[in-house]
Amino acid sequence: MIKRSTRSVIALVAALGACFWYAPAQAEQSHFLLTPGDDTVTYAYAWKDQFGNAQDLSFVMPKENVLKSALDFDQSGIDHMKRRVEKAVERYAKGYRNRMNLQVQFDEKDKMHVYGNFKTQGERERMTAALENLRRRTIYEYMEENMVTFGPYQELVPDVARVAAEYAKYFVPVIPAATQKVAKANQRGMANFLLGLIQTIPMPDKRTAHFTLPLSTMTLNKGRHASKAAAYAALMRAMYPELRMITLNMRDKVYIGLDIPARESDYTLQVYDHTFVIADPAAPRPIEVGEVTVKAGDNDQYTYFEVPRP
């Protein structure tokens, strides 16, 4: 469920007319400075890239963008969604209780069992179909409202693909600054440049971390796997609106796939009749596009979703 607990922190940072410098928690990020102004916030980063070269990027962001994206996720998990489904089914069944004594139960495997005084088998089947349709619709509405989806092990995870697409617009001010560093036509070069920026953002303690939206990750200068993946995909979507991209969800990992020319050594995934070069935004050290810290094993489950294009 989206909430505004992060907003109070970011609003304070954005409102104060002073510079904020955060000591980098990772050696590769050598500098981060946040400078709030009356209507803008200036971001300044410096880091060592995948090749050991010093890189830097500064850009000015409208304060309105910063505040509008100052949301985070209260992920109550699969149990919260199940309770919502059960309540929706219970409300529906209540309307038929007097007429056919309709009762619905869910077993430990979440299978739905329907009981009642049905006149025919066909009536039972129609009622069961209606209830299953209600369950699917309720799940879909819950995921839409909370910007979550199913992960590879049927756990609820942030819908990084949708988040990246919806919040890419906030990164449009980054484009002029980034293209002064790397030519936009050099897609792999730009992908590596922005990847190094995100990889060197410090990783918070897992026990206190939660998913943050892309610009909030940049403002707070910290983020875990899904947060970094969303920030990277949002930056790339802002830079290349028509580039096909996917999210690759593994257990405790989220990678981003880019539809750019692949090299022989690249780690890739072939889906949607395209070959996507995989990037690892949360790598513990800067690594190139096409390299990952953990590859999917033969028995590992994963899911993938395409990042919507405008």
N, C-alpha and C positions, 0 to 999 in steps of 0.2 A: 504494500500500500504506500503510495507516495505521500510524504509528509514534509513539514517545513523545519525540522530541527536543525538542519544545516544552514538554513536561511539566516538564523540569528547570528551565527558565527561569521558568515560571509558579509552580511549587512554591516556588522561592526567593522570588519576589515575595510570594506569599500567606503564606508562613511567617514572614517577618520582621515583627516588631512595629513597623514604622515606616511613615511616609507616603512615597509616591513621587509626585513631580511630574515630568512630562515636558514639556519646552518644545515647544509645538505647531510642527509643520513647515508648517502652512498657516495663513494669517492668519485664516481664518474661525473656527478653533477657538482660543478665547482662554484656555481653562483645562482641565486634566485632572489629577485628583488621585486616587490610589489609596491607601486606608488599610486595611491589614490589621489584623484583630483576632484574638481567640482562636479564634473559630469562624466569623467573617464577614469579608467584604471589602467596603468601602464605595467606590463609584465616584462621582465628581463631574465633570461636564462643563459647559462653557459655550461658546457659539458664537453666531455671527451667522447668522440664518436666511435663507431665500430672499428675504425682504422687507427685509433689513437690520436686523431687530429682534434685540435681545439675548435669548438663550434659555439656560436651564440645566436640568440634570436630575441628581439625586442618588438613588442607590438602594443598598440593602444586599443583598448576595448571600451565601448560605451558602458557606463555604469549600469544602464538599464539591462544590458545583456547579462551582466554578472548577477544582478539580483533576480532576473527572471529564471535563470537556470539554477538558482540556489535552492534546490530540492534534493531530497534523498529518499531512499527506499526503506520502509519498515517491512521487512520480509518475514511475515508470520509463518510462511512455509505452507506445505501441502495440507497440513491439518486445518489451517484457517480456511482454505478453499473448500475442503471437504465439508466443513461445518456449514459453509454458505450453500453448498449444493444440497445438503440434507435439509436445511431450513426451507429452501425453495421447493423441494419435493414434498416436505411435510405440509406446507401451505396448500399445495396443489391437491394432495391426497385428502386434506380436511374437507374440501368441497364435495367429496364423493363418499364421505364416511357414513352419513345417514342412509344414503341410497344403496350402497353396496358394501358397506363396512370395509372400505379400502384401507389396507395397511401395507407399508413399505419398510423393509429392513435392509441394512447393509451389513455384509459379513466382514470378516477380518481382511479379506482380499479386495474389499470395496465393491464386491458384486452385489447388485441390487436384486432383491427378492420381493415379488409383488403377490399379495394375498387379498382375497375379497370374494364376495358372492357374485361371481360372474355367471351370466346366463349361458354363455357359449365360450368355446375356446377362442373363437375369433374376437370376442369382446375382451378377453384377457390379453390377447396379443396386441390389440389396438391400444389398450391402456398401457401395457409395458412399453410399446414403441413411443407413446406420447411422453412417458416419464423419462425414457432414455434421451429423447430429443430435448426435454427440459434440462436434463443433466448436462448435455453437451453445450447447450446454449448458455447455461449459467457459468460453466467453466470458461467458455470463450469470453463472456462479458467480464468475468473476474480478471482474466489475463489481459484483456484490453484496458481495463481501468487501471490496473496496477503495473502495466508494462513488464509483465513477466511471461515466461514460456516454460515448456518442459525441457529439462536437461536430459543428458543421455541415460540417466538412471531414474527417470520419471520424477526427479526433484524439481521444484520450482526455482528458476534462475532468472536474473534480469534478462529482458529481451534486448540484448546488446545491438542487434541489427536494427530494430525499430528505434531505439534510443539514439543511435548514431545518425540515422536518417532525419529524425525530428529535430535534433539539436545541432546539426551541421551548420545551420544558418547563423548560429552565434559565433562561428569561427571564420566567417567571411572576412572580418578585419585582419585576420592573420595572413591572408593570401599575399598582399603586397610585400609584407616584410619577408615572408618565406621565399618568394620568387626573386627577391634581391640576393638571396643566398644560393639558390639552386634554380636553374632554368625549369620552368613548368613542363616543357617538352621532354625533359629528362625524367620520365616517370619513376624509374628505379632509383635514380639519385635522390629525387624528392621523397620517395617512400623511405629510403634509408635515413635521410636527414630528419624527417618527422618522427621516424621510429626511434632514433637515438634520443631525441628530445623526450619522448614518452618513457622509454626504458629507464632513463636516468632520474625520473621523478621518484622520490623515496617511497618505499613500501612500508605502510604502517603495520603495527602489531596485529596479527590475525585476530586476536581476542577482542580488539576494540574496533576493528575495521567494519565498515558497511559500504554498500554500493553508493557511489556518488555520480551525479550526472557530469558529462564531459568538462564543461567549463568550471564546475565546482572542483573537479579533480585538479585542474590547472591552478585555480585560485588557492586551494588548500595546500598545493604542492605535495600531495600524497595520494596514493591509490593502490588498491590490490588488483588482482588479475582482471576481473570483469570491468572495473572502473577504467583501468588503463586501456583495455581493448576498446571500450566505447569511445574514449577520448581520441585514440588513434584513428578509429574508423570515421569519427565525426570530422576530424581534421582532413583526412583523405577524401571524404565525400564533399567537403567544402571546396577543396582544391580541384577535384575531378568529379563534377556532378554526374557524368555519364559512365564513369568507370564501374565495371561490374565488380562487386565485392561480396564476400560471404563471411559469416562468423562460423568458426569451428569450435564447438563446445565439447570439451573432454572433462573428466573428473578434475575439479579444482583448476582447470585451465580454460582460457578462451583465447583462441588465435584468430587472426584476420587473414582471409585469403584475397589476393589481388589478381585481377585478370590482366597481367602484364606478361611480356615474353619471358618464358622460363629458360633458365640455364640448366645444363645437365646435372649440376650438383644441387639444385634447389629441391627443397621439400615441397611437394605439391599435392593437390587433391583435384581429381577430375570429377566434376559434377556439372549438371546443367549443360552438358556438351562443351564445357570450357575447362581449361587447366588453370587452376588458381595457385599462385605462388604464396606460400604461407609465411606470415610474419608473427613474431612472438613479442607483443608489446610489454609483457611483464617479465621478460628475461632478466635475471639478476645482474647481468652485465650487458653492455651494448653488443648485439650481434646483428648481422645483416638480414635483410629480407631473404627468405629462402632457407634460413636456419632456425631451428627451434631447440628448446632445452629438453623437451620430452616428446618423443614420437609415439604415435598410437600403435599399440601392439595388436597382434592378431585377435586377441580376445577382448580388447578394449572397446567399449561402446562410445559412440560420439553422435552428435547431431550437428546439422549445419543449416543455416538460414541465409538467404540472400539479403543484403542490405538494400532497401528500396532506393530507387533513383527518382529524382524529381519528375 
